[in-house]
């Protein structure tokens, strides 16, 4: 995977496809979190689900998606309950309570994952950086073709998020921007809030092993923020965020496979870089470029 000329569909093509599908899956809950001014929740959830996943594995000995999702939902509920309790008991503002809670849960999760690594092939470093480069190796036969299981899982999560957002579109709008109007219309805002958290938690679980927590945060927040700079409509935000996430996956993998060689990394035996890290950095660069273009446009019109 060194240089664009050495790309192959069996490896690099699937790496880009899995990254793009992860961006599509993250774009829907990410758009709602940014629109609701709860972007910090993406960071918190991507870290806080780790102890739930570890406890589910240690209790059942299975890495099945059902048990992993159940553990993640339990961790998400614990995150919400602990942050609310700290806000009321300690009189902390929301960001501080959330920061204390998710860092504590993440630390517990790292300790549990390190303990589980003695009995199963769990690398704690993959918790942060993921294993996107080797994800195409774990494939299943679909219609006579080998398709990575990570790609199938991302497709399923994206379809589920799309369905939930379509079914709850009006309640989500009302509960996010006018809660009093939502209550007057019979919308249970608390359940709507939980649906957004459930979408984000399920997406984190699906993306966790393949892309790691760093890229989950980047893909759930950065494309949505970039889209927010381009438009004010939530529907347009979701579409633009999906496009930015997919483009970021392509450009990020290109950066990971070409830039180290161009900078002379081959002299130290470095032929490529982390794809997850490169995608996150590329998404950040795209955000900076859009913000700079928006500022230049404003100055021009003034």
N, C-alpha and C positions, 0 to 999 in steps of 0.2 A: 504494500500500500504506500509506495513512495513515488510521488509525482502523479499528475493527472494521466500521463500516458500509460501508466501501469495499472490503471483502474480496471477492475473486472466487475461484471454485474453480480456474480456469485458472492462477492465479498463487499466491495465498496458500494455497489448499487443497493444492496440490502441494508447496509449501514445507513446510507442516506434515506432510504425508504422508511426504516424504523424511526430514525430521528424526525423525519417529516410527519409521520403518523403520530409520534409523541407530541409534536407541536400542535397538530390538529386536535388531539384529545385534550391537551392543556388549554387550548384557546378558549373553550366554552366556559369552564369554571373560572379561568383567569379573567375573562372579560367581565363577568359578574362581580368578582372580587374587587377589581379595579373600579368598576362603575359604582359600587357600593362603598368605596373608600375603605376597603378591608384588605388591601394588598398584603399587609403584614401577615394575614392569616395563611397565605400560601406558604410563606417561609416557615411559619409555626407548624402547619400541618405536615409539610414535607419532612420535618425533623421529628415531630411528636409521634408519628405513626410507627417509628422504628421499635419502641418498646412493645407496642401491641403486636407487631409482626413477630418479634422475638419470643414473646410469651406464648403466642399461638403455636409457634413451632415447638418450643420446649414442652408445651402441654400435650400436643398431639403427635409430635414426631413427623408431621406431614407438612410439605410445602405447597399443598393444594391451594388454589386461589380462593376457595370458599373460606377456609380457616384463616388465611392471611387477611382477607377483607373483614372478617368478623373481628380479628384482633385490632386491625387499623381503626375500625369504627369505635371500638371500646377505647382506644387511645385518644381518638378525636373527642369523644364524650368526656374523657378525663381532662383533656386540655381545656374544654369549654368550662367544665365545672370548677376546676382549680383556678382559672383566670378570673371567673366571676367571684369566687370566694376571696381571692386576694384583693380584688377591687373593693369589696365591701368590708372585709375585716382589716385590711392594711391601708385602706384609703389611698390606693395607688391608682394612677391614671391607666387607661386601658392598655396603651402600648407597653408600659413598664410591667404590668401584671402578665401580659402575654409573653413578653421577652423572658421573664423569670421562669414562667411555666414551661415554655417549649424547650429552653436550654436544659432545664432539669430533666425533663422527659427524654430528651435526646441523649444526655449523658447516661441515663439509666439504660436506654436502648443499646448504646455502644458497649456497655459492660455486659449486658445480656448476650449481645451478638458475639462478643469476644469469647464468652463462655461456651456458646453453642458451636463456635468454630472448632472446638476440640473434638466434636463428634460428627461434624458434617462439613462439607466444603464451602464454608462461608468466609469470605475475606472481608474484614471490617473496612478496608480501604475502598471496596466496591460500594459501600454504603454512601460514600461521598462522590466518587467519580464514576460509578457504574461500570458496566462491562460491555459497552456498545460495540467495541471492536470485535468481540467474539460472539455477539448475539446471533449472527447468521449461522453459526455452527450448530446451534440447537434448532433443528428443523423438523417439520412434520410433512408427510405426503398429502398434498391436496390436489385432486384432479390430475394425478400423475406427475406433479411438480413438487419439489421440495420448497416449502415456505417456512421461514423462521417463526418459531412459536411466539416470539416477541411481537412480530408484525401482526399475527393473528389476534393477539391480545390487545394491541393498540387499536386495531380496527374495531373490535368489539366494544372497547371502552368509548371510543369516539362515537360509535353508533348509539350507545346507551346515553351518553351525554347530550347528543343531538336530539334524541327522542324526549328526554326529560325537559330540556330547554324549550322544545316546541310545545309540549303539553302544558308546561307551567309558565309560558311566556308572559301572559297578562298578569297573573299573580306575582311573578317575579318583578315585573315593572312596578306594580303598585306597592309591593312591600319594600322595594329598594328606594323609591323616590318619594312616596307619599303614604306613610304607614297609617295615618289617621283615615285617609280615604280608603285604604285597603281594609281596615277594620270595619268601616262603615259598610263596605260592600261584602262583608262576610269572609274576607280572606284571613286565614290564620297565619299571621306574619311569622310566628315562631316556627311553624312547620316549613314555611318557605325558606327561612334562614337555615334550618337543618338540611333541607334539600340541597342548598348550595354547598354546605359543608360536606354532605355525603358525596356529592359529585367530586369535590376537590380531593377528599380522602381516598375515594375509589381510584381516581386518576393517579394519585401518588403511589398507591400500592401497585398498580399496573406498571408504572414507569420506573419503580424503585430499582429493581434488579438490573434492568437494561441500561438506564441512563444515569442513575444515582441522584442523590438529593440536590446537588448543586445545579444540575441541568433542569430538574423539576422546577426549582424556584425561578430560574432564568426563563424557561418556556411558559410558565404560568403567569408571570408578571410582565416581563420586558416586552413581548409582542403586544400585549393589551395596552400597556402604557404608550407604546409607539403608535398604536391605532388611535388612542385617545387624543394624541396630538394632531391627528389628521381629520378627525370628525367628532361629532357630538352624539350621533345616533348609536344606540347600543347594538342594533342589528349590523350596522356598518362596522362598528368596532369589532364584532365577532368575526366578520368576514376578513377584515384587514389583518387582525391578529393571527388568524389561521394562515393567511398567505405569508406573513412575516415569519411565523414559526417554521413553515416548510422551506422558505428561501434560506433562512438562517441555518437549517440543517445541511442544505447543499453547500452553501458557502463555507460553513464551519468545517465540514469534512475536507473541502478543498484546501482550506488554510492549514489544517492539521497535517495533510500529506505533502504539501508543497513548500510552505514557508520555512520549516527547519532546514530543508536542503538548500534553499536559496540563501539562507543566512549562514551557510557553512557548517551546519550541524553534522554533516557526514564526517568531518574531521574528528569528531568526538563520538562517533558511532550513533548519532541521533538522526534517524531517517524520517521520523514523523513524531507528532505530538498527540496528546489526549484529544480525541474527537469531542467528547462531552465538554471539556474545558474550552476548546476552540469554538464550538457552537455557542456557548454562553458568552464568550468574548465577542463573537461576531454579532450576536443579537444586541449586545451593549453598544457596539460600534454603529449598528443601524439606528439605534435609538438616538445616539449623539448626532448622527448625520441628519435625521429627521428634525430633531430639536433645533439644530443650527440652521437648517433650511427654513423652518418656521419663523425663527427669529429674524433671518435675513428678509423674509417676505414681509414681515410686519414693518421693519425699518424702511423697506422700499415703498410701501403704501403710505407710510407717514410722510 
